[in-house]
Amino acid sequence: TYFQQVGGVDLHPVCAELTYGIERIAMYIQGIDNVYDLQWNDRVTYGEVHHKGEVEWSIYNFEKADVEMMRKIFDMYESEGIRTAEMELVLPTYDCCLKCSHTFNMLNARGAISVAERTSYIGRVRNLARLSAELYIKQREKMGYPLIK
């Protein structure tokens, strides 16, 4: 993945990201095709550890999550993100952005967002991402960019 912008801020140079999930690497090493067949240890498989949770979270995310509550949660995290941004608290602002993004994904999984709402929700998450990025840059500048010395 190439990143030309983060939080609405142009990156110079453009950054690249290469990612592999640890499960995929373990599947390759163990020579298997099904994540649930991974050996977790000598006696237990990945499936025995994680399959039940995967089923429960899928039921919740796609069928049972309370849509109205999720809308309220999104609004609360957005308000808190704006409030923490006004106090120039970078990490709490970013955390609220992540929580809004997750809550948007929950609403989307439930099929609870119209096309028009989708654009609005994405814009609201982007706003928090932009605030987070701008605050981070401002904070690092005040510190003299200590990580690039």
VENNOR-V29607 format. One line per field, one symbol per residue. ss: DSSP state (~ for helix, > for strand, _ for the rest). psi: psi as a letter, one per 20 degrees, with the letter a starting at -180 (. if undefined). burial: b if it has 9 or more other ideal C-beta (glycine too) atoms within 8 Angstrom, else e. Layout:
ss=???
psi=???
burial=???
//
This chain:
ss=_>>>>>__>>>>>>>>_____~~~~~~~~~____~~~_>_____>~~~~~~~~~~~~~~~~~~~__~~~~~~~~~~~~~~~~~~~~___~~~~~~~~~~~~~~~~~~~~_____~~~~~~~~~~~~~~~~~~~~~~~~~~~~___~~~_
psi=ppohqpkjppporpqqppqpqhghghgggilriphiipogbhiqrgghgigggggghggggihipoghghgggggghgghggghghjkngghggghgghggghghggghikjprgghggggghgghghggggggggggghghikmhij.
burial=eebeebbbbebeeeeeeeeeeebebbbeebeeeeebbbbeeeeebbbeebbeeeeeeebbbeeebebeebbebbeebbebbbebbeeebbebbbebbebbbebbebbbbbeebeeeebeebbebbbebbbbbbbbbbbbbeeeeeeeee
//
